[in-house]
Amino acid sequence: MKITLKEVEHIARLARLKLTEEEKILYSEQLSKILDYIEKLNELDTTDVEPTSHVLPIKNVFREDTPEPSLSTDEALKNAPQRAGPYYRVPRIIE
């Protein structure tokens, strides 16, 4: 499938890219080769291949959600550059 320079310009505009004429020609050729390869893949017989959402088997790897003791206030704030009582002190950003 041949990608025209006009199509490359349209894609570049959507991506907010400024391309030189040489780049437009280069990308037109490269995109055309990619689409030709995809078209070649469409020729494969996939009638006996089950559809998959992922090529590797996926299983849930989450651990059980069990309550555990959390950090104390002093432990959580021990590396804070500044603190104000039991809170982190941060620079004021709203006037």
Buried (B, 14 or more C-beta within 10 A) or exposed (E): EEBEEEBBBEBBEEEEEEBEEEEBEEBBEEBBEEEEEEEEEEEEEEEEEEEEEEEEEEEEEEEEEEEEEEEEEEEEBEEEEEBEEEEEEEEEEEE
